Amino acid sequence: MRIVILSSSVYSESACAMAVRMSELRHVPVGALALSTFDRGTLLRKVGQWGVREVARYARAKLIPHRGNGQPQLRNPCLEPLLKHQGGVFLSLREVAAVHGFPIALCNEQNAPDSITRLKEWSPDLIIFTGGNILRKQLLEVPRLGALNVHLGLLPEIRGMSSPEWSLLQHVPVGITIHFMDAGIDTGPILQRYEFPHAPQCESLSDLRNRLIAFGIEKAAEVVAGLDRGTIAGTPQSDLDEDHQFFVMHDWLRARAAERLTQSHLAAVPGTVNG
């Protein structure tokens, strides 16, 4: 199967981990299309999702890639097992591409005509989206099978941003959905849904999100294998007329979601009284 990775940056840990996992399963990407590292739109999205302080910390980690003890800095430590390589870890898509032998192209807009031309040259069966622009119809029509996304929530119940946090507040099981993308926001056909069994063991919202991302990459590998065998097909979503789309969560609501997670964590710890 011919796979292309779409990434928000060559330094995206999720994109690196996805490319490594696909390569391990003998689905080496035929190419990766990444937004320029200092793309304005990407920076604004990250600030909205993470906050200024976390974006600055992430930038420092990439510019100064090793701690004082010589160990690499990863924003998501849960991805370290997937990124390990020769006593260290992969820190960029360029490093992954050099080892596994696939080309990388940079762009300022994934939907731009030159980006579409490059994707058509690679002739993918499947595009795996790990971050970047909102994809438009012309791009979504390039891959033979479709563009795959790992959404950090169960569809159709939880669409949009801050999905793990909204799942906690809406009393929806925490999980992921692997689906084909369409012109809507998380409205494309569902390939597989997975509840995340380890949410009560998570100590914080960031821990939960980090574990979900790693969980999603592993499950995406299973889905890609199923697509390659022809044993998995997309199922159109129901309840598309209902309002299940959520947006970036306010800090006050995020604190309430954190309380819910803490309660479930305490309840799961032996010998702990949750009052």
N, C-alpha and C positions, 0 to 999 in steps of 0.2 A: 504494500500500500504506500502511495506517495503522500507524505505528510509535510505540511508547512506550519511552522510556529509563528504566530503573531505575538509581538511583545511590546510592552511600553518602554523598554530600554534594554540595551545590551547587558545591563547590570541587574536586570530583574532576576531575583533568586527563583521565583516560581517558574519563569521561562527556562532558566538553566536546568532546574530539576526536572521539568517536563521533558526537555530535549534529551537529558541523560536517561530518563526512564524509558522513553520511546526507543532510544538507541540500544539500550540493554535488551529490549524485546525484539530486536532486529527490525525495528521500524525507524531506521535512521532518517531524520528529516531530509528532504531534498532542498530545503532552504529555510531561512528564518528572516522575517521582516520586522525590524525594530524601529521604534520612534527614536529620534535624536535624543540623547541623554538630557539635554537642557531644553527640551520642547516645552513651550509655555503652557500649552493645554494640559500636558501631563503633570507639570509642577502644580498647577492650580487644582487639578483633581486630587493629587496626593495631599495637598494642604487641606482640602475639604474633608478628605477621609481620615487623615492621620493627625492634622494639626501642625503648626509651624515648627514646634519643638521637635516632634518626631521626624519630620522631613529633614531638619537640620542634622539630627543624629544619624539618620540613614546616609545622608550625603557625606558626613565625616567618615562613616564606616567604609564607604566605597573609595574615598580619596586616601584614607589611611587604613589599608586593608588588614592590618594586624594589630592585635592588642600588645601590651607591654610584654606579655609572656610568649609572644611569637605566634599565638594562635589567631586564626582568621576571625574577623567579626562578621557575624551573620545576623541580619534583622530577625530572621525566623530560624531559631536553632533547631526546630523540628525537621528542617530540610537538610540538616547536616549529613544524615546517613545517605541521602540521595546524591549529595554533592561531593562526597569524599573522592579524592583522586591523588594517588601517589604521595600519601602522607599529609596531604593538605585538602583543600576543597576548591571546586570550581568557583570563581568569583565573577565570571562574565560569560556571555554566550560565545564570545570570540574564543575563549579557552575551550569550551565544549566543542565548538565547531572544528578547532584545530585537531582535537583528538579523534573525533568521530567522522570528520571529513564532509562537512556540508557548508555551503556558502551563506553569508550574511549580507543583507542589504539594509541600509539605513534610509529613513524617510522622515518627512515632517508631517505627513498625513497619510494614513493607511488607505484611505479611499481615493487618493489622488490618482490621476490618469497614469503617471509613471509607476506608481505602486501596483495598480491593476495590471499594467503591462508586464511588470516583473513577475507577478503571481501567475499570470497566464503562461509565461515562459517556463515556470516550474511545473505547470500542469498538475496541480495536486488533486488527489482523490479526496483528501480531508484537510481542512485547516483547523488547527487547535489554537484557540484564542486564549492568551494568558494576560492580556491587558493592552490598553491603547485607546483608539478612537471608538465612537459608536459606529458600528459597521453599517454601510449602506447596501442597497439592493445590488448594485453592480458588482461589488466585491463578494457578496454572499453567493452570487451565481457562478463564481469562478470554480470552486471545488466540485468535483463530480458528486460526492455524497453530501457535503455541507460543511458548515463551520461549527465546531464543537466548543462548548463553553462549560466550565465547572462553576456552578452557582452555589454560594455558601448558604443555602437555605433550601427548604423543600418547596418545590413548585407544584401546583399554582398558588399555594397558600401565602408564600412570602416572596415577593418580587422586589427588585430594586436594591437600594443601598442598605448598609448596616444590617444585613440579613440575620447574622447570629443574634445580635442584640434584640431585633424585633421578634425573632422566634421566641426568645425568653419572655418578652413582655406579652406576646400574643398567645402564650401557652401552646405553641406549636413545637413538636419535637425538633431539636437541633439536628441538622443534617445537611446533605448536599444533593444537588440535582445536576446530572450531566445531560445536556440537551443541545439540540441543533439551534442555531441562532436564526432569527428572522428580523424583519424591520422593526419589530416592537422591542420593548424592554423586558427581557426574560419571558417571552411569550411563545418561543419556538417549541417544536415537538420534543417531548421528553424521551430520553433514551433509557436512563435508569435513575431511581431515587434511592438514597441510602441514609437511614438514620445513623447518627454518630453515637456509638454506645459509651464513649468515654467522657461525655460532657461533664458528668458529676465529679470527675477526677481533676478537672481544670481549675486552676487556682485564680485565674483572672480572665477578663474578656480577651486580652491580647494572647494569653495562653490558649484559650479556646479557638480563636481565629487561626493562630499558627498551626495548631493541631488539625483543624479542619482543612487548611490548605494542603498539608502533607497527605491527609486522608484522601482528599480529592484527586491528587495526582496519582496515587496508587489505584484508585477506582477508575480514573480515566484510562489507565493502562488496560484494565480489564475490559472496558467498553470498546476501546480501539481494537483489541483482540477479537471481540465479538463482532464488530463491524467487518473486520477482515474476513472472518469465517462466514459472515452472512447470517448470524444467529441473533442479531439485535437490530431492531428497527425503531424509528421514532414513532411516538404516539402523540397525536395532537392534544394540547391542553384543554381542559374543561374550565368552566367558570371564568372565561376571559372577560365577560361583561361585569364581573364583580370587582370591587376596588381592593385588590391585594397588593398594589404597588406602594412601597415605602421609600422614604428619602433619608438622607443623612440624619442621624439621630442627634437631638439636642443633648447637651451635657447632662442636664437634669434627668432626662429619661435614661441616658446611658448609665447614670449612677443607680437608678432603680433596676436596670437589667443586671448590673454587677451584683446588686444585693440578691437578686433571684439566683444567680449563679453561685454565689457564696453559700446561700441556704442549701442548695442541692449538693454542693461540695461538702459542707459540714455533715449533712445527712448521710453522705457516702463514706465518711471517715469513721472507722470502728472506734467506739469508746467516746465519740464526741456527742455532746448533748446540744441539740439545736433548739434554742429557746426562742 
